[in-house]
Amino acid sequence: MRNAFKSPPFLIGFMFIAILLFSSILNGFIYGEEIIQENTRYNSEGEAISSAPFPPSLAHPLGTDTDGYDLAHIIIHGAKYTLGAAICVSIGRVFISLFLSLIVTLYFKRLKHIIKEFSQSFSFIPSTLFTYFMLVSVVTMSIDGFQFTFSEQVVFQVFIMTIISIPSLTLFLSDEMDRFYTKPFVEGAKILGGSRLHVFKNHIFPYIKPVLLVSFGQNVVNALLILAHLGVLNLFFGGTYISFSPFTPVEKNSISYEWSGLIGSYLPLVATDPWIPLVPVLFFALSSIAFQLCIVGYQTSMDSNQNRKMLKTSCKNELKEKEKHIQVEDSDFKSVRQNV
């Protein structure tokens, strides 16, 4: 993993995500839940000259929304919820799938066929639709208010987004383990009396670890994509707040300013103020690209490490061959002494 930081793609992607998350967490300590707002601009004489929304400028680099909230501040504020949710979902998928694939591979190989049939049957249903129908009654506000607290909605949404990909990921990891269990060095460890867990820990896991890290990055991107799709469907992470005021049109907003909620609530402004919905879409795309760069950089570093090891091995073998050819026997010295 350390060598991955020497890879420019990995370093660029990692720094982008790290800066976003650090800024979002630091923003929570400084501003709390408050967002910078400017509804109206005044001239030097105190007269109103313009009102929100304001396009991108030096005062507001990404512009403001229709209520005058600074979009850059909103993006930073919601980054910890959006990226944090995607990372938590990915971690849950990888760890649960690793545990289940280990059990299936070592103890219940017959279950693999059942999991395969189960995952194939669900492959015809888009993950976004399955997630939507499971969550719509939980995270959408009714006329009587939310039925669950913000924390309960977050936990339930992370749980649903986690379990939808576990069957396919479990099957994939189980296939990878089976591929390594047929290697000669694993067969040798079994013959020498190594237990199943011992063989997995010392001989299989070092080869599965890179696969897990790559799967983690891929699942983060997948989770971000599902969040974006749910945002378009007006299903926001942490709860969809709906205004039921009889004097104003029905509005749906995110209560945490996470990016998927921004996409859904700003989508009607595409025709009038296009920069407003473009901002959360842009940061969804940039975050996905950043995680993809991390995956590419990590894979590149792993390939270079393997090439280095192969080169060292070949060099050692060449040196051994040369040493065999230049070895001098005692009989050579005896013949030289006799001639002298």
Contacts in CASP RR format, 6 or more apart in sequence:
PFRMAT RR
TARGET T0000
AUTHOR 0000-0000-0000
METHOD contacts of the structure
MODEL  1
MRNAFKSPPFLIGFMFIAILLFSSILNGFIYGEEIIQENTRYNSEGEAIS
SAPFPPSLAHPLGTDTDGYDLAHIIIHGAKYTLGAAICVSIGRVFISLFL
SLIVTLYFKRLKHIIKEFSQSFSFIPSTLFTYFMLVSVVTMSIDGFQFTF
SEQVVFQVFIMTIISIPSLTLFLSDEMDRFYTKPFVEGAKILGGSRLHVF
KNHIFPYIKPVLLVSFGQNVVNALLILAHLGVLNLFFGGTYISFSPFTPV
EKNSISYEWSGLIGSYLPLVATDPWIPLVPVLFFALSSIAFQLCIVGYQT
SMDSNQNRKMLKTSCKNELKEKEKHIQVEDSDFKSVRQNV
1 213 0 8 1.000
1 298 0 8 1.000
3 301 0 8 1.000
3 304 0 8 1.000
3 305 0 8 1.000
4 10 0 8 1.000
4 294 0 8 1.000
4 297 0 8 1.000
4 298 0 8 1.000
4 301 0 8 1.000
4 302 0 8 1.000
5 11 0 8 1.000
5 14 0 8 1.000
6 301 0 8 1.000
7 297 0 8 1.000
7 298 0 8 1.000
7 300 0 8 1.000
7 301 0 8 1.000
8 297 0 8 1.000
9 293 0 8 1.000
9 294 0 8 1.000
9 296 0 8 1.000
9 297 0 8 1.000
9 300 0 8 1.000
10 293 0 8 1.000
10 294 0 8 1.000
10 296 0 8 1.000
10 297 0 8 1.000
10 298 0 8 1.000
10 300 0 8 1.000
10 301 0 8 1.000
12 290 0 8 1.000
12 293 0 8 1.000
13 289 0 8 1.000
13 290 0 8 1.000
13 291 0 8 1.000
13 293 0 8 1.000
13 294 0 8 1.000
14 290 0 8 1.000
14 294 0 8 1.000
16 286 0 8 1.000
16 287 0 8 1.000
16 290 0 8 1.000
17 83 0 8 1.000
17 287 0 8 1.000
17 290 0 8 1.000
17 291 0 8 1.000
17 294 0 8 1.000
20 76 0 8 1.000
20 79 0 8 1.000
20 83 0 8 1.000
20 287 0 8 1.000
21 79 0 8 1.000
21 80 0 8 1.000
21 83 0 8 1.000
21 84 0 8 1.000
23 76 0 8 1.000
23 79 0 8 1.000
24 76 0 8 1.000
24 77 0 8 1.000
24 78 0 8 1.000
24 79 0 8 1.000
24 80 0 8 1.000
24 83 0 8 1.000
25 80 0 8 1.000
27 73 0 8 1.000
27 76 0 8 1.000
27 77 0 8 1.000
28 77 0 8 1.000
28 80 0 8 1.000
31 73 0 8 1.000
31 77 0 8 1.000
35 69 0 8 1.000
35 70 0 8 1.000
35 73 0 8 1.000
35 74 0 8 1.000
35 77 0 8 1.000
35 257 0 8 1.000
36 69 0 8 1.000
36 70 0 8 1.000
36 73 0 8 1.000
37 64 0 8 1.000
37 67 0 8 1.000
37 68 0 8 1.000
37 69 0 8 1.000
37 70 0 8 1.000
38 52 0 8 1.000
38 54 0 8 1.000
38 59 0 8 1.000
38 60 0 8 1.000
38 64 0 8 1.000
38 68 0 8 1.000
38 70 0 8 1.000
39 51 0 8 1.000
39 52 0 8 1.000
39 67 0 8 1.000
39 68 0 8 1.000
40 48 0 8 1.000
40 50 0 8 1.000
40 51 0 8 1.000
40 52 0 8 1.000
41 48 0 8 1.000
41 49 0 8 1.000
41 50 0 8 1.000
41 51 0 8 1.000
41 54 0 8 1.000
42 48 0 8 1.000
42 49 0 8 1.000
43 49 0 8 1.000
52 64 0 8 1.000
52 65 0 8 1.000
52 66 0 8 1.000
52 67 0 8 1.000
52 68 0 8 1.000
53 63 0 8 1.000
53 64 0 8 1.000
53 65 0 8 1.000
53 66 0 8 1.000
53 68 0 8 1.000
53 273 0 8 1.000
53 276 0 8 1.000
54 60 0 8 1.000
54 63 0 8 1.000
54 64 0 8 1.000
54 68 0 8 1.000
55 63 0 8 1.000
55 273 0 8 1.000
55 275 0 8 1.000
56 62 0 8 1.000
56 63 0 8 1.000
56 275 0 8 1.000
57 63 0 8 1.000
60 70 0 8 1.000
60 71 0 8 1.000
60 72 0 8 1.000
61 72 0 8 1.000
62 70 0 8 1.000
62 71 0 8 1.000
62 72 0 8 1.000
62 75 0 8 1.000
62 275 0 8 1.000
62 279 0 8 1.000
63 70 0 8 1.000
63 71 0 8 1.000
63 72 0 8 1.000
63 275 0 8 1.000
63 276 0 8 1.000
63 279 0 8 1.000
64 70 0 8 1.000
64 71 0 8 1.000
65 71 0 8 1.000
65 74 0 8 1.000
65 266 0 8 1.000
65 276 0 8 1.000
66 269 0 8 1.000
66 273 0 8 1.000
66 276 0 8 1.000
71 275 0 8 1.000
71 276 0 8 1.000
71 279 0 8 1.000
74 257 0 8 1.000
74 262 0 8 1.000
75 259 0 8 1.000
75 262 0 8 1.000
75 279 0 8 1.000
75 280 0 8 1.000
75 283 0 8 1.000
77 257 0 8 1.000
78 256 0 8 1.000
78 257 0 8 1.000
78 258 0 8 1.000
78 259 0 8 1.000
79 259 0 8 1.000
79 283 0 8 1.000
81 237 0 8 1.000
81 238 0 8 1.000
81 256 0 8 1.000
81 257 0 8 1.000
81 258 0 8 1.000
82 224 0 8 1.000
82 227 0 8 1.000
82 237 0 8 1.000
82 258 0 8 1.000
82 259 0 8 1.000
82 260 0 8 1.000
82 284 0 8 1.000
82 287 0 8 1.000
83 287 0 8 1.000
85 154 0 8 1.000
85 157 0 8 1.000
85 158 0 8 1.000
85 161 0 8 1.000
85 223 0 8 1.000
85 227 0 8 1.000
85 237 0 8 1.000
85 258 0 8 1.000
86 220 0 8 1.000
86 223 0 8 1.000
86 224 0 8 1.000
86 227 0 8 1.000
87 220 0 8 1.000
88 158 0 8 1.000
89 158 0 8 1.000
89 161 0 8 1.000
89 162 0 8 1.000
89 219 0 8 1.000
89 220 0 8 1.000
89 223 0 8 1.000
90 216 0 8 1.000
90 217 0 8 1.000
90 219 0 8 1.000
90 220 0 8 1.000
90 222 0 8 1.000
90 223 0 8 1.000
91 216 0 8 1.000
92 162 0 8 1.000
93 162 0 8 1.000
93 165 0 8 1.000
93 166 0 8 1.000
93 169 0 8 1.000
93 215 0 8 1.000
93 219 0 8 1.000
94 169 0 8 1.000
94 212 0 8 1.000
94 215 0 8 1.000
94 216 0 8 1.000
94 219 0 8 1.000
96 162 0 8 1.000
96 163 0 8 1.000
96 166 0 8 1.000
96 170 0 8 1.000
97 166 0 8 1.000
97 169 0 8 1.000
97 170 0 8 1.000
97 172 0 8 1.000
97 173 0 8 1.000
97 215 0 8 1.000
98 173 0 8 1.000
98 208 0 8 1.000
98 212 0 8 1.000
100 166 0 8 1.000
100 170 0 8 1.000
101 170 0 8 1.000
101 171 0 8 1.000
101 173 0 8 1.000
101 174 0 8 1.000
101 177 0 8 1.000
102 177 0 8 1.000
102 200 0 8 1.000
104 111 0 8 1.000
104 112 0 8 1.000
104 115 0 8 1.000
104 170 0 8 1.000
104 174 0 8 1.000
105 112 0 8 1.000
105 174 0 8 1.000
105 177 0 8 1.000
105 178 0 8 1.000
105 181 0 8 1.000
106 196 0 8 1.000
106 197 0 8 1.000
106 200 0 8 1.000
107 196 0 8 1.000
112 171 0 8 1.000
112 174 0 8 1.000
115 167 0 8 1.000
115 170 0 8 1.000
115 171 0 8 1.000
115 174 0 8 1.000
116 171 0 8 1.000
118 167 0 8 1.000
119 167 0 8 1.000
119 168 0 8 1.000
119 171 0 8 1.000
122 130 0 8 1.000
122 164 0 8 1.000
122 167 0 8 1.000
123 168 0 8 1.000
127 164 0 8 1.000
127 165 0 8 1.000
127 222 0 8 1.000
127 226 0 8 1.000
128 226 0 8 1.000
128 229 0 8 1.000
128 230 0 8 1.000
128 233 0 8 1.000
130 164 0 8 1.000
131 160 0 8 1.000
131 161 0 8 1.000
131 164 0 8 1.000
131 226 0 8 1.000
131 230 0 8 1.000
132 230 0 8 1.000
132 233 0 8 1.000
132 235 0 8 1.000
134 160 0 8 1.000
135 156 0 8 1.000
135 157 0 8 1.000
135 160 0 8 1.000
135 230 0 8 1.000
135 235 0 8 1.000
136 235 0 8 1.000
138 147 0 8 1.000
138 148 0 8 1.000
138 153 0 8 1.000
138 156 0 8 1.000
138 157 0 8 1.000
139 148 0 8 1.000
139 153 0 8 1.000
139 156 0 8 1.000
139 157 0 8 1.000
139 235 0 8 1.000
139 236 0 8 1.000
139 237 0 8 1.000
139 238 0 8 1.000
139 239 0 8 1.000
139 240 0 8 1.000
140 235 0 8 1.000
140 239 0 8 1.000
140 240 0 8 1.000
140 242 0 8 1.000
141 239 0 8 1.000
141 240 0 8 1.000
141 241 0 8 1.000
141 242 0 8 1.000
143 244 0 8 1.000
146 153 0 8 1.000
146 239 0 8 1.000
148 156 0 8 1.000
150 238 0 8 1.000
150 239 0 8 1.000
150 255 0 8 1.000
150 256 0 8 1.000
153 238 0 8 1.000
153 239 0 8 1.000
154 237 0 8 1.000
154 238 0 8 1.000
157 237 0 8 1.000
157 238 0 8 1.000
161 223 0 8 1.000
161 226 0 8 1.000
165 219 0 8 1.000
165 222 0 8 1.000
169 215 0 8 1.000
169 219 0 8 1.000
172 215 0 8 1.000
173 208 0 8 1.000
173 211 0 8 1.000
173 212 0 8 1.000
173 215 0 8 1.000
176 208 0 8 1.000
176 211 0 8 1.000
177 200 0 8 1.000
177 204 0 8 1.000
177 208 0 8 1.000
180 186 0 8 1.000
180 203 0 8 1.000
180 204 0 8 1.000
180 207 0 8 1.000
180 208 0 8 1.000
181 199 0 8 1.000
181 204 0 8 1.000
185 203 0 8 1.000
186 199 0 8 1.000
186 203 0 8 1.000
186 204 0 8 1.000
189 198 0 8 1.000
189 199 0 8 1.000
189 202 0 8 1.000
189 203 0 8 1.000
190 199 0 8 1.000
210 298 0 8 1.000
210 302 0 8 1.000
213 298 0 8 1.000
214 295 0 8 1.000
214 298 0 8 1.000
214 299 0 8 1.000
217 291 0 8 1.000
217 294 0 8 1.000
217 295 0 8 1.000
218 295 0 8 1.000
220 291 0 8 1.000
221 288 0 8 1.000
221 291 0 8 1.000
221 292 0 8 1.000
224 284 0 8 1.000
224 287 0 8 1.000
224 288 0 8 1.000
224 291 0 8 1.000
225 288 0 8 1.000
227 237 0 8 1.000
227 258 0 8 1.000
227 259 0 8 1.000
227 260 0 8 1.000
227 284 0 8 1.000
228 259 0 8 1.000
228 260 0 8 1.000
228 263 0 8 1.000
228 281 0 8 1.000
228 284 0 8 1.000
230 236 0 8 1.000
230 237 0 8 1.000
230 260 0 8 1.000
231 260 0 8 1.000
231 261 0 8 1.000
231 263 0 8 1.000
231 264 0 8 1.000
232 263 0 8 1.000
232 264 0 8 1.000
232 267 0 8 1.000
234 240 0 8 1.000
234 252 0 8 1.000
234 264 0 8 1.000
236 252 0 8 1.000
236 253 0 8 1.000
236 254 0 8 1.000
236 255 0 8 1.000
236 256 0 8 1.000
236 258 0 8 1.000
236 260 0 8 1.000
236 261 0 8 1.000
236 264 0 8 1.000
236 265 0 8 1.000
237 254 0 8 1.000
237 256 0 8 1.000
237 258 0 8 1.000
237 260 0 8 1.000
237 261 0 8 1.000
238 254 0 8 1.000
238 255 0 8 1.000
238 256 0 8 1.000
238 258 0 8 1.000
239 254 0 8 1.000
239 255 0 8 1.000
239 256 0 8 1.000
240 252 0 8 1.000
240 253 0 8 1.000
240 254 0 8 1.000
240 261 0 8 1.000
241 252 0 8 1.000
241 253 0 8 1.000
241 254 0 8 1.000
241 255 0 8 1.000
242 250 0 8 1.000
242 251 0 8 1.000
242 252 0 8 1.000
243 250 0 8 1.000
243 251 0 8 1.000
243 252 0 8 1.000
243 253 0 8 1.000
244 250 0 8 1.000
251 265 0 8 1.000
252 264 0 8 1.000
252 265 0 8 1.000
253 261 0 8 1.000
253 265 0 8 1.000
254 260 0 8 1.000
254 261 0 8 1.000
254 262 0 8 1.000
254 265 0 8 1.000
259 280 0 8 1.000
259 283 0 8 1.000
259 284 0 8 1.000
260 280 0 8 1.000
260 284 0 8 1.000
261 280 0 8 1.000
262 277 0 8 1.000
262 279 0 8 1.000
262 280 0 8 1.000
263 277 0 8 1.000
263 280 0 8 1.000
263 281 0 8 1.000
263 284 0 8 1.000
264 277 0 8 1.000
266 276 0 8 1.000
266 277 0 8 1.000
266 279 0 8 1.000
266 280 0 8 1.000
267 277 0 8 1.000
269 276 0 8 1.000
269 277 0 8 1.000
270 277 0 8 1.000
END
